[in-house]
Amino acid sequence: MIPLSRIREAAGRIAGKVHRTPLLSATGIGRPFGARLSLKCENFQKTGSFKPRGALNKVLSLPPEERARGLVTVSAGNHAQALAWAARIAGAACTVVMPTGAPQSKIEATRDYGAEIVLHDDRATLFDRLAEVRDARGLVFVHPFDDPEIMAGAGTTGLEILEDLPDADVVLVPVGGGGILGGIASAVKQLHPKTKVVGVELAEGPGLAPALAVGKPVTVNRPWGTLADGMTPPFVGALPLEIAKEAVDEVVVVSEAGIVEAMKLLMTRAKLYVEGAGAASTAALLEGKVRFPSETKVVALVSGGNVDLSRIGSGLHLPH
Protein backbone atom coordinates (compact mmCIF):
# COMPACT_ATOMS: atom_id res chain seq x y z
CA MET A 1 0.00 0.00 0.00
CA ILE A 2 0.98 3.64 -0.34
CA PRO A 3 2.38 4.53 3.10
CA LEU A 4 0.06 6.66 5.19
CA SER A 5 2.90 9.12 5.76
CA ARG A 6 3.19 9.64 2.00
CA ILE A 7 -0.55 10.27 1.67
CA ARG A 8 -0.39 12.80 4.50
CA GLU A 9 2.57 14.50 2.81
CA ALA A 10 0.45 14.76 -0.34
CA ALA A 11 -2.40 16.27 1.68
CA GLY A 12 -0.05 18.95 2.98
CA ARG A 13 1.42 19.60 -0.46
CA ILE A 14 -1.94 20.19 -2.17
CA ALA A 15 -3.78 21.83 0.75
CA GLY A 16 -5.36 25.14 -0.19
CA LYS A 17 -4.95 24.41 -3.90
CA VAL A 18 -7.66 21.76 -4.28
CA HIS A 19 -11.08 21.64 -2.64
CA ARG A 20 -11.91 19.66 0.47
CA THR A 21 -15.05 18.16 -1.00
CA PRO A 22 -18.19 17.47 1.05
CA LEU A 23 -19.47 14.13 2.28
CA LEU A 24 -23.22 14.50 1.78
CA SER A 25 -25.93 12.38 3.37
CA ALA A 26 -28.11 10.46 0.91
CA THR A 27 -30.25 8.41 3.28
CA GLY A 28 -33.28 8.44 0.98
CA ILE A 29 -31.27 6.80 -1.80
CA GLY A 30 -29.56 4.28 0.47
CA ARG A 31 -32.44 3.25 2.74
CA PRO A 32 -34.09 0.73 0.34
CA PHE A 33 -30.75 -1.09 0.17
CA GLY A 34 -30.04 -1.24 3.90
CA ALA A 35 -27.46 1.53 3.72
CA ARG A 36 -26.98 4.77 5.60
CA LEU A 37 -25.53 6.22 2.44
CA SER A 38 -23.12 9.13 2.15
CA LEU A 39 -21.74 10.53 -1.11
CA LYS A 40 -18.15 11.76 -1.34
CA CYS A 41 -18.64 14.48 -3.94
CA GLU A 42 -15.50 14.76 -6.04
CA ASN A 43 -17.70 16.14 -8.80
CA PHE A 44 -17.22 19.43 -6.89
CA GLN A 45 -13.43 19.13 -7.10
CA LYS A 46 -11.24 21.39 -9.24
CA THR A 47 -11.72 20.49 -12.94
CA GLY A 48 -14.74 18.38 -11.97
CA SER A 49 -13.14 15.14 -10.74
CA PHE A 50 -10.79 13.66 -8.11
CA LYS A 51 -7.89 13.71 -10.56
CA PRO A 52 -6.29 17.08 -9.58
CA ARG A 53 -5.36 15.64 -6.19
CA GLY A 54 -2.89 13.22 -7.74
CA ALA A 55 -1.87 15.36 -10.69
CA LEU A 56 -0.94 18.36 -8.56
CA ASN A 57 0.85 16.22 -5.99
CA LYS A 58 2.91 14.64 -8.77
CA VAL A 59 3.75 17.90 -10.51
CA LEU A 60 4.75 19.67 -7.30
CA SER A 61 6.93 16.72 -6.28
CA LEU A 62 8.92 16.80 -9.54
CA PRO A 63 12.36 18.48 -9.54
CA PRO A 64 12.21 21.93 -11.18
CA GLU A 65 14.43 20.78 -14.03
CA GLU A 66 11.95 18.05 -14.94
CA ARG A 67 8.99 20.43 -14.86
CA ALA A 68 10.96 22.76 -17.13
CA ARG A 69 11.21 20.01 -19.80
CA GLY A 70 7.43 19.91 -20.12
CA LEU A 71 4.93 17.22 -19.17
CA VAL A 72 3.04 14.66 -21.23
CA THR A 73 0.26 12.23 -20.43
CA VAL A 74 -2.46 10.09 -21.96
CA SER A 75 -6.11 10.37 -20.96
CA ALA A 76 -9.69 10.23 -22.18
CA GLY A 77 -10.45 13.38 -20.26
CA ASN A 78 -10.38 13.77 -16.48
CA HIS A 79 -6.66 13.23 -15.96
CA ALA A 80 -6.02 15.32 -19.07
CA GLN A 81 -7.85 18.27 -17.55
CA ALA A 82 -6.26 17.72 -14.16
CA LEU A 83 -2.69 17.62 -15.43
CA ALA A 84 -3.26 20.61 -17.70
CA TRP A 85 -4.59 22.54 -14.69
CA ALA A 86 -1.74 21.39 -12.42
CA ALA A 87 0.87 22.23 -15.04
CA ARG A 88 -0.56 25.73 -15.38
CA ILE A 89 -0.35 26.18 -11.58
CA ALA A 90 3.30 25.06 -11.66
CA GLY A 91 4.21 27.03 -14.77
CA ALA A 92 4.98 23.95 -16.86
CA ALA A 93 4.06 23.10 -20.44
CA CYS A 94 1.69 20.17 -20.92
CA THR A 95 0.90 17.87 -23.84
CA VAL A 96 -1.92 15.30 -23.71
CA VAL A 97 -2.51 12.33 -26.01
CA MET A 98 -6.27 11.78 -26.14
CA PRO A 99 -8.44 9.29 -28.02
CA THR A 100 -10.28 10.82 -30.94
CA GLY A 101 -13.59 9.66 -29.46
CA ALA A 102 -13.07 11.37 -26.09
CA PRO A 103 -15.99 13.57 -24.98
CA GLN A 104 -15.77 16.89 -26.76
CA SER A 105 -16.36 18.80 -23.53
CA LYS A 106 -13.28 17.17 -21.99
CA ILE A 107 -11.14 17.90 -25.05
CA GLU A 108 -12.19 21.55 -25.00
CA ALA A 109 -11.67 21.89 -21.25
CA THR A 110 -8.19 20.37 -21.48
CA ARG A 111 -7.28 22.82 -24.21
CA ASP A 112 -8.73 25.71 -22.20
CA TYR A 113 -6.44 24.83 -19.28
CA GLY A 114 -3.52 25.40 -21.64
CA ALA A 115 -2.51 21.93 -22.82
CA GLU A 116 -1.56 20.93 -26.34
CA ILE A 117 -3.71 17.99 -27.46
CA VAL A 118 -2.56 15.16 -29.71
CA LEU A 119 -5.56 13.13 -30.90
CA HIS A 120 -5.09 9.43 -31.67
CA ASP A 121 -7.63 7.12 -33.33
CA ASP A 122 -6.79 3.74 -31.77
CA ARG A 123 -7.37 3.46 -28.01
CA ALA A 124 -5.41 0.20 -27.89
CA THR A 125 -2.22 2.00 -28.99
CA LEU A 126 -2.64 5.25 -27.02
CA PHE A 127 0.38 4.48 -24.85
CA ASP A 128 2.47 3.73 -27.94
CA ARG A 129 1.59 7.14 -29.36
CA LEU A 130 2.37 8.70 -26.02
CA ALA A 131 5.84 7.12 -26.05
CA GLU A 132 6.48 8.54 -29.52
CA VAL A 133 5.56 12.07 -28.42
CA ARG A 134 7.52 11.79 -25.17
CA ASP A 135 10.69 10.54 -26.85
CA ALA A 136 10.54 12.98 -29.77
CA ARG A 137 10.19 16.01 -27.48
CA GLY A 138 12.06 14.90 -24.37
CA LEU A 139 8.99 15.35 -22.15
CA VAL A 140 8.36 13.95 -18.67
CA PHE A 141 5.60 11.36 -18.57
CA VAL A 142 2.99 11.72 -15.82
CA HIS A 143 1.10 8.42 -15.63
CA PRO A 144 -2.66 8.82 -15.16
CA PHE A 145 -2.94 6.09 -12.49
CA ASP A 146 0.10 3.80 -12.09
CA ASP A 147 2.33 6.15 -10.08
CA PRO A 148 2.85 6.34 -6.30
CA GLU A 149 2.60 10.16 -6.14
CA ILE A 150 -0.56 10.14 -8.24
CA MET A 151 -2.02 7.52 -5.92
CA ALA A 152 -0.88 9.31 -2.77
CA GLY A 153 -2.75 12.38 -3.96
CA ALA A 154 -5.81 10.27 -4.73
CA GLY A 155 -5.51 8.76 -1.28
CA THR A 156 -6.19 12.13 0.33
CA THR A 157 -9.83 11.47 -0.61
CA GLY A 158 -9.73 8.52 1.79
CA LEU A 159 -8.29 10.68 4.57
CA GLU A 160 -11.19 13.10 4.18
CA ILE A 161 -13.80 10.33 4.14
CA LEU A 162 -12.61 8.98 7.49
CA GLU A 163 -12.23 12.45 8.98
CA ASP A 164 -15.91 13.07 8.24
CA LEU A 165 -17.15 9.53 8.96
CA PRO A 166 -14.59 7.71 11.15
CA ASP A 167 -16.82 4.66 11.60
CA ALA A 168 -17.62 4.08 7.93
CA ASP A 169 -18.39 0.40 7.33
CA VAL A 170 -18.01 0.27 3.53
CA VAL A 171 -16.44 2.50 0.87
CA LEU A 172 -17.48 1.94 -2.77
CA VAL A 173 -14.97 3.13 -5.37
CA PRO A 174 -15.22 3.04 -9.20
CA VAL A 175 -12.34 1.38 -11.03
CA GLY A 176 -10.73 2.44 -14.28
CA GLY A 177 -6.95 2.24 -14.11
CA GLY A 178 -7.18 1.65 -10.37
CA GLY A 179 -5.42 4.77 -9.11
CA ILE A 180 -8.24 6.14 -6.97
CA LEU A 181 -9.10 2.67 -5.67
CA GLY A 182 -5.49 2.02 -4.67
CA GLY A 183 -5.12 5.43 -3.06
CA ILE A 184 -8.35 5.25 -1.07
CA ALA A 185 -7.78 1.62 -0.06
CA SER A 186 -4.30 2.49 1.17
CA ALA A 187 -5.58 5.34 3.34
CA VAL A 188 -8.68 3.56 4.63
CA LYS A 189 -7.08 0.22 5.48
CA GLN A 190 -4.18 1.82 7.36
CA LEU A 191 -6.47 4.07 9.37
CA HIS A 192 -9.43 1.73 9.86
CA PRO A 193 -8.67 -1.85 8.77
CA LYS A 194 -12.21 -3.08 9.48
CA THR A 195 -13.74 -0.75 6.87
CA LYS A 196 -14.59 -2.74 3.75
CA VAL A 197 -13.32 -1.37 0.41
CA VAL A 198 -15.22 -2.45 -2.70
CA GLY A 199 -14.11 -1.77 -6.26
CA VAL A 200 -16.84 -1.20 -8.86
CA GLU A 201 -16.12 -2.02 -12.51
CA LEU A 202 -18.04 -1.65 -15.76
CA ALA A 203 -19.50 -5.04 -16.69
CA GLU A 204 -19.10 -4.31 -20.41
CA GLY A 205 -15.32 -3.99 -19.98
CA PRO A 206 -13.83 -4.93 -16.60
CA GLY A 207 -10.09 -4.69 -16.07
CA LEU A 208 -9.33 -5.35 -12.40
CA ALA A 209 -11.07 -8.72 -12.05
CA PRO A 210 -9.26 -10.21 -15.09
CA ALA A 211 -5.94 -8.86 -13.76
CA LEU A 212 -6.59 -10.33 -10.32
CA ALA A 213 -7.44 -13.66 -11.93
CA VAL A 214 -4.03 -13.95 -13.62
CA GLY A 215 -2.03 -11.96 -11.08
CA LYS A 216 -0.76 -9.27 -13.47
CA PRO A 217 -2.09 -6.36 -15.57
CA VAL A 218 -3.75 -7.45 -18.79
CA THR A 219 -4.92 -5.42 -21.76
CA VAL A 220 -8.70 -5.65 -22.02
CA ASN A 221 -11.33 -4.69 -24.55
CA ARG A 222 -13.25 -1.61 -23.46
CA PRO A 223 -16.58 -0.38 -24.87
CA TRP A 224 -16.76 2.65 -27.15
CA GLY A 225 -19.32 5.35 -26.54
CA THR A 226 -19.94 4.52 -22.89
CA LEU A 227 -21.07 7.29 -20.54
CA ALA A 228 -18.49 5.85 -18.13
CA ASP A 229 -15.46 6.73 -20.25
CA GLY A 230 -13.45 7.36 -17.07
CA MET A 231 -13.60 3.61 -16.41
CA THR A 232 -12.11 2.53 -19.74
CA PRO A 233 -8.29 2.77 -19.79
CA PRO A 234 -6.77 -0.20 -21.64
CA PHE A 235 -5.50 -1.88 -18.46
CA VAL A 236 -5.32 -1.62 -14.68
CA GLY A 237 -1.97 -0.43 -13.37
CA ALA A 238 0.61 -2.74 -11.79
CA LEU A 239 0.78 -0.82 -8.49
CA PRO A 240 -3.01 -0.49 -8.13
CA LEU A 241 -3.27 -4.23 -8.79
CA GLU A 242 -0.81 -5.07 -6.03
CA ILE A 243 -2.68 -2.83 -3.61
CA ALA A 244 -5.98 -4.41 -4.62
CA LYS A 245 -4.60 -7.86 -3.79
CA GLU A 246 -3.84 -6.65 -0.28
CA ALA A 247 -6.44 -4.03 0.57
CA VAL A 248 -9.58 -4.43 -1.58
CA ASP A 249 -12.21 -6.70 -0.06
CA GLU A 250 -14.42 -7.23 -3.10
CA VAL A 251 -14.76 -6.31 -6.77
CA VAL A 252 -18.20 -6.09 -8.39
CA VAL A 253 -19.45 -5.09 -11.83
CA VAL A 254 -22.29 -2.80 -12.86
CA SER A 255 -23.97 -2.47 -16.24
CA GLU A 256 -24.11 0.58 -18.46
CA ALA A 257 -27.88 0.59 -17.96
CA GLY A 258 -27.40 0.56 -14.19
CA ILE A 259 -25.02 3.50 -14.42
CA VAL A 260 -27.57 5.44 -16.46
CA GLU A 261 -30.23 4.79 -13.82
CA ALA A 262 -27.83 5.90 -11.09
CA MET A 263 -27.02 9.10 -12.97
CA LYS A 264 -30.73 9.87 -13.25
CA LEU A 265 -31.31 9.11 -9.57
CA LEU A 266 -28.42 11.28 -8.44
CA MET A 267 -29.68 14.13 -10.62
CA THR A 268 -33.29 13.95 -9.47
CA ARG A 269 -32.90 12.93 -5.81
CA ALA A 270 -29.50 14.30 -4.79
CA LYS A 271 -29.36 17.18 -7.30
CA LEU A 272 -25.90 16.05 -8.38
CA TYR A 273 -24.77 16.31 -11.99
CA VAL A 274 -22.35 13.41 -12.42
CA GLU A 275 -20.65 11.49 -15.20
CA GLY A 276 -21.02 7.77 -15.71
CA ALA A 277 -17.94 6.79 -13.70
CA GLY A 278 -19.14 9.10 -10.94
CA ALA A 279 -22.42 7.20 -10.70
CA ALA A 280 -20.91 3.70 -10.78
CA SER A 281 -20.65 3.28 -7.00
CA THR A 282 -24.30 4.23 -6.56
CA ALA A 283 -25.20 1.85 -9.40
CA ALA A 284 -23.68 -1.00 -7.39
CA LEU A 285 -26.40 -0.36 -4.79
CA LEU A 286 -29.21 -0.01 -7.32
CA GLU A 287 -28.30 -3.24 -9.10
CA GLY A 288 -27.96 -5.19 -5.86
CA LYS A 289 -24.29 -5.99 -6.46
CA VAL A 290 -23.51 -5.15 -2.82
CA ARG A 291 -25.79 -6.01 0.10
CA PHE A 292 -25.56 -4.98 3.73
CA PRO A 293 -27.28 -5.41 7.06
CA SER A 294 -29.70 -2.59 7.89
CA GLU A 295 -28.06 0.70 8.93
CA THR A 296 -24.67 -0.12 7.41
CA LYS A 297 -22.70 3.11 6.96
CA VAL A 298 -21.80 3.17 3.27
CA VAL A 299 -19.79 5.80 1.41
CA ALA A 300 -20.11 5.93 -2.39
CA LEU A 301 -17.41 7.87 -4.18
CA VAL A 302 -18.86 10.27 -6.77
CA SER A 303 -15.62 10.46 -8.70
CA GLY A 304 -16.49 13.16 -11.23
CA GLY A 305 -19.08 15.31 -12.93
CA ASN A 306 -17.68 15.86 -16.42
CA VAL A 307 -20.35 14.66 -18.82
CA ASP A 308 -21.24 16.20 -22.16
CA LEU A 309 -24.46 18.20 -22.08
CA SER A 310 -25.06 17.05 -25.64
CA ARG A 311 -25.25 13.44 -24.46
CA ILE A 312 -27.72 13.96 -21.62
CA GLY A 313 -30.94 13.84 -23.65
CA SER A 314 -30.07 10.81 -25.77
CA GLY A 315 -27.81 8.96 -23.33
CA LEU A 316 -30.08 9.21 -20.31
CA HIS A 317 -33.39 9.31 -22.14
CA LEU A 318 -34.50 12.31 -20.12
CA PRO A 319 -37.30 14.60 -21.31
CA HIS A 320 -36.12 17.76 -23.01
C-alpha positions as CSV (number, residue, x, y, z in Angstrom):
1,M,0.0,0.0,0.0
2,I,1.0,3.6,-0.3
3,P,2.4,4.5,3.1
4,L,0.1,6.7,5.2
5,S,2.9,9.1,5.8
6,R,3.2,9.6,2.0
7,I,-0.5,10.3,1.7
8,R,-0.4,12.8,4.5
9,E,2.6,14.5,2.8
10,A,0.5,14.8,-0.3
11,A,-2.4,16.3,1.7
12,G,-0.1,19.0,3.0
13,R,1.4,19.6,-0.5
14,I,-1.9,20.2,-2.2
15,A,-3.8,21.8,0.8
16,G,-5.4,25.1,-0.2
17,K,-5.0,24.4,-3.9
18,V,-7.7,21.8,-4.3
19,H,-11.1,21.6,-2.6
20,R,-11.9,19.7,0.5
21,T,-15.0,18.2,-1.0
22,P,-18.2,17.5,1.0
23,L,-19.5,14.1,2.3
24,L,-23.2,14.5,1.8
25,S,-25.9,12.4,3.4
26,A,-28.1,10.5,0.9
27,T,-30.2,8.4,3.3
28,G,-33.3,8.4,1.0
29,I,-31.3,6.8,-1.8
30,G,-29.6,4.3,0.5
31,R,-32.4,3.2,2.7
32,P,-34.1,0.7,0.3
33,F,-30.7,-1.1,0.2
34,G,-30.0,-1.2,3.9
35,A,-27.5,1.5,3.7
36,R,-27.0,4.8,5.6
37,L,-25.5,6.2,2.4
38,S,-23.1,9.1,2.1
39,L,-21.7,10.5,-1.1
40,K,-18.2,11.8,-1.3
41,C,-18.6,14.5,-3.9
42,E,-15.5,14.8,-6.0
43,N,-17.7,16.1,-8.8
44,F,-17.2,19.4,-6.9
45,Q,-13.4,19.1,-7.1
46,K,-11.2,21.4,-9.2
47,T,-11.7,20.5,-12.9
48,G,-14.7,18.4,-12.0
49,S,-13.1,15.1,-10.7
50,F,-10.8,13.7,-8.1
51,K,-7.9,13.7,-10.6
52,P,-6.3,17.1,-9.6
53,R,-5.4,15.6,-6.2
54,G,-2.9,13.2,-7.7
55,A,-1.9,15.4,-10.7
56,L,-0.9,18.4,-8.6
57,N,0.8,16.2,-6.0
58,K,2.9,14.6,-8.8
59,V,3.7,17.9,-10.5
60,L,4.7,19.7,-7.3
61,S,6.9,16.7,-6.3
62,L,8.9,16.8,-9.5
63,P,12.4,18.5,-9.5
64,P,12.2,21.9,-11.2
65,E,14.4,20.8,-14.0
66,E,11.9,18.1,-14.9
67,R,9.0,20.4,-14.9
68,A,11.0,22.8,-17.1
69,R,11.2,20.0,-19.8
70,G,7.4,19.9,-20.1
71,L,4.9,17.2,-19.2
72,V,3.0,14.7,-21.2
73,T,0.3,12.2,-20.4
74,V,-2.5,10.1,-22.0
75,S,-6.1,10.4,-21.0
76,A,-9.7,10.2,-22.2
77,G,-10.4,13.4,-20.3
78,N,-10.4,13.8,-16.5
79,H,-6.7,13.2,-16.0
80,A,-6.0,15.3,-19.1
81,Q,-7.9,18.3,-17.6
82,A,-6.3,17.7,-14.2
83,L,-2.7,17.6,-15.4
84,A,-3.3,20.6,-17.7
85,W,-4.6,22.5,-14.7
86,A,-1.7,21.4,-12.4
87,A,0.9,22.2,-15.0
88,R,-0.6,25.7,-15.4
89,I,-0.4,26.2,-11.6
90,A,3.3,25.1,-11.7
91,G,4.2,27.0,-14.8
92,A,5.0,23.9,-16.9
93,A,4.1,23.1,-20.4
94,C,1.7,20.2,-20.9
95,T,0.9,17.9,-23.8
96,V,-1.9,15.3,-23.7
97,V,-2.5,12.3,-26.0
98,M,-6.3,11.8,-26.1
99,P,-8.4,9.3,-28.0
100,T,-10.3,10.8,-30.9
101,G,-13.6,9.7,-29.5
102,A,-13.1,11.4,-26.1
103,P,-16.0,13.6,-25.0
104,Q,-15.8,16.9,-26.8
105,S,-16.4,18.8,-23.5
106,K,-13.3,17.2,-22.0
107,I,-11.1,17.9,-25.1
108,E,-12.2,21.5,-25.0
109,A,-11.7,21.9,-21.3
110,T,-8.2,20.4,-21.5
111,R,-7.3,22.8,-24.2
112,D,-8.7,25.7,-22.2
113,Y,-6.4,24.8,-19.3
114,G,-3.5,25.4,-21.6
115,A,-2.5,21.9,-22.8
116,E,-1.6,20.9,-26.3
117,I,-3.7,18.0,-27.5
118,V,-2.6,15.2,-29.7
119,L,-5.6,13.1,-30.9
120,H,-5.1,9.4,-31.7
121,D,-7.6,7.1,-33.3
122,D,-6.8,3.7,-31.8
123,R,-7.4,3.5,-28.0
124,A,-5.4,0.2,-27.9
125,T,-2.2,2.0,-29.0
126,L,-2.6,5.2,-27.0
127,F,0.4,4.5,-24.8
128,D,2.5,3.7,-27.9
129,R,1.6,7.1,-29.4
130,L,2.4,8.7,-26.0
131,A,5.8,7.1,-26.1
132,E,6.5,8.5,-29.5
133,V,5.6,12.1,-28.4
134,R,7.5,11.8,-25.2
135,D,10.7,10.5,-26.9
136,A,10.5,13.0,-29.8
137,R,10.2,16.0,-27.5
138,G,12.1,14.9,-24.4
139,L,9.0,15.4,-22.2
140,V,8.4,13.9,-18.7
141,F,5.6,11.4,-18.6
142,V,3.0,11.7,-15.8
143,H,1.1,8.4,-15.6
144,P,-2.7,8.8,-15.2
145,F,-2.9,6.1,-12.5
146,D,0.1,3.8,-12.1
147,D,2.3,6.1,-10.1
148,P,2.8,6.3,-6.3
149,E,2.6,10.2,-6.1
150,I,-0.6,10.1,-8.2
151,M,-2.0,7.5,-5.9
152,A,-0.9,9.3,-2.8
153,G,-2.8,12.4,-4.0
154,A,-5.8,10.3,-4.7
155,G,-5.5,8.8,-1.3
156,T,-6.2,12.1,0.3
157,T,-9.8,11.5,-0.6
158,G,-9.7,8.5,1.8
159,L,-8.3,10.7,4.6
160,E,-11.2,13.1,4.2
161,I,-13.8,10.3,4.1
162,L,-12.6,9.0,7.5
163,E,-12.2,12.5,9.0
164,D,-15.9,13.1,8.2
165,L,-17.1,9.5,9.0
166,P,-14.6,7.7,11.2
167,D,-16.8,4.7,11.6
168,A,-17.6,4.1,7.9
169,D,-18.4,0.4,7.3
170,V,-18.0,0.3,3.5
171,V,-16.4,2.5,0.9
172,L,-17.5,1.9,-2.8
173,V,-15.0,3.1,-5.4
174,P,-15.2,3.0,-9.2
175,V,-12.3,1.4,-11.0
176,G,-10.7,2.4,-14.3
177,G,-7.0,2.2,-14.1
178,G,-7.2,1.6,-10.4
179,G,-5.4,4.8,-9.1
180,I,-8.2,6.1,-7.0
181,L,-9.1,2.7,-5.7
182,G,-5.5,2.0,-4.7
183,G,-5.1,5.4,-3.1
184,I,-8.3,5.2,-1.1
185,A,-7.8,1.6,-0.1
186,S,-4.3,2.5,1.2
187,A,-5.6,5.3,3.3
188,V,-8.7,3.6,4.6
189,K,-7.1,0.2,5.5
190,Q,-4.2,1.8,7.4
191,L,-6.5,4.1,9.4
192,H,-9.4,1.7,9.9
193,P,-8.7,-1.9,8.8
194,K,-12.2,-3.1,9.5
195,T,-13.7,-0.7,6.9
196,K,-14.6,-2.7,3.7
197,V,-13.3,-1.4,0.4
198,V,-15.2,-2.5,-2.7
199,G,-14.1,-1.8,-6.3
200,V,-16.8,-1.2,-8.9
201,E,-16.1,-2.0,-12.5
202,L,-18.0,-1.6,-15.8
203,A,-19.5,-5.0,-16.7
204,E,-19.1,-4.3,-20.4
205,G,-15.3,-4.0,-20.0
206,P,-13.8,-4.9,-16.6
207,G,-10.1,-4.7,-16.1
208,L,-9.3,-5.4,-12.4
209,A,-11.1,-8.7,-12.1
210,P,-9.3,-10.2,-15.1
211,A,-5.9,-8.9,-13.8
212,L,-6.6,-10.3,-10.3
213,A,-7.4,-13.7,-11.9
214,V,-4.0,-14.0,-13.6
215,G,-2.0,-12.0,-11.1
216,K,-0.8,-9.3,-13.5
217,P,-2.1,-6.4,-15.6
218,V,-3.8,-7.4,-18.8
219,T,-4.9,-5.4,-21.8
220,V,-8.7,-5.6,-22.0
221,N,-11.3,-4.7,-24.6
222,R,-13.3,-1.6,-23.5
223,P,-16.6,-0.4,-24.9
224,W,-16.8,2.6,-27.1
225,G,-19.3,5.4,-26.5
226,T,-19.9,4.5,-22.9
227,L,-21.1,7.3,-20.5
228,A,-18.5,5.8,-18.1
229,D,-15.5,6.7,-20.3
230,G,-13.5,7.4,-17.1
231,M,-13.6,3.6,-16.4
232,T,-12.1,2.5,-19.7
233,P,-8.3,2.8,-19.8
234,P,-6.8,-0.2,-21.6
235,F,-5.5,-1.9,-18.5
236,V,-5.3,-1.6,-14.7
237,G,-2.0,-0.4,-13.4
238,A,0.6,-2.7,-11.8
239,L,0.8,-0.8,-8.5
240,P,-3.0,-0.5,-8.1
241,L,-3.3,-4.2,-8.8
242,E,-0.8,-5.1,-6.0
243,I,-2.7,-2.8,-3.6
244,A,-6.0,-4.4,-4.6
245,K,-4.6,-7.9,-3.8
246,E,-3.8,-6.6,-0.3
247,A,-6.4,-4.0,0.6
248,V,-9.6,-4.4,-1.6
249,D,-12.2,-6.7,-0.1
250,E,-14.4,-7.2,-3.1
251,V,-14.8,-6.3,-6.8
252,V,-18.2,-6.1,-8.4
253,V,-19.4,-5.1,-11.8
254,V,-22.3,-2.8,-12.9
255,S,-24.0,-2.5,-16.2
256,E,-24.1,0.6,-18.5
257,A,-27.9,0.6,-18.0
258,G,-27.4,0.6,-14.2
259,I,-25.0,3.5,-14.4
260,V,-27.6,5.4,-16.5
261,E,-30.2,4.8,-13.8
262,A,-27.8,5.9,-11.1
263,M,-27.0,9.1,-13.0
264,K,-30.7,9.9,-13.2
265,L,-31.3,9.1,-9.6
266,L,-28.4,11.3,-8.4
267,M,-29.7,14.1,-10.6
268,T,-33.3,14.0,-9.5
269,R,-32.9,12.9,-5.8
270,A,-29.5,14.3,-4.8
271,K,-29.4,17.2,-7.3
272,L,-25.9,16.0,-8.4
273,Y,-24.8,16.3,-12.0
274,V,-22.3,13.4,-12.4
275,E,-20.7,11.5,-15.2
276,G,-21.0,7.8,-15.7
277,A,-17.9,6.8,-13.7
278,G,-19.1,9.1,-10.9
279,A,-22.4,7.2,-10.7
280,A,-20.9,3.7,-10.8
281,S,-20.6,3.3,-7.0
282,T,-24.3,4.2,-6.6
283,A,-25.2,1.8,-9.4
284,A,-23.7,-1.0,-7.4
285,L,-26.4,-0.4,-4.8
286,L,-29.2,0.0,-7.3
287,E,-28.3,-3.2,-9.1
288,G,-28.0,-5.2,-5.9
289,K,-24.3,-6.0,-6.5
290,V,-23.5,-5.2,-2.8
291,R,-25.8,-6.0,0.1
292,F,-25.6,-5.0,3.7
293,P,-27.3,-5.4,7.1
294,S,-29.7,-2.6,7.9
295,E,-28.1,0.7,8.9
296,T,-24.7,-0.1,7.4
297,K,-22.7,3.1,7.0
298,V,-21.8,3.2,3.3
299,V,-19.8,5.8,1.4
300,A,-20.1,5.9,-2.4
301,L,-17.4,7.9,-4.2
302,V,-18.9,10.3,-6.8
303,S,-15.6,10.5,-8.7
304,G,-16.5,13.2,-11.2
305,G,-19.1,15.3,-12.9
306,N,-17.7,15.9,-16.4
307,V,-20.4,14.7,-18.8
308,D,-21.2,16.2,-22.2
309,L,-24.5,18.2,-22.1
310,S,-25.1,17.1,-25.6
311,R,-25.3,13.4,-24.5
312,I,-27.7,14.0,-21.6
313,G,-30.9,13.8,-23.6
314,S,-30.1,10.8,-25.8
315,G,-27.8,9.0,-23.3
316,L,-30.1,9.2,-20.3
317,H,-33.4,9.3,-22.1
318,L,-34.5,12.3,-20.1
319,P,-37.3,14.6,-21.3
320,H,-36.1,17.8,-23.0
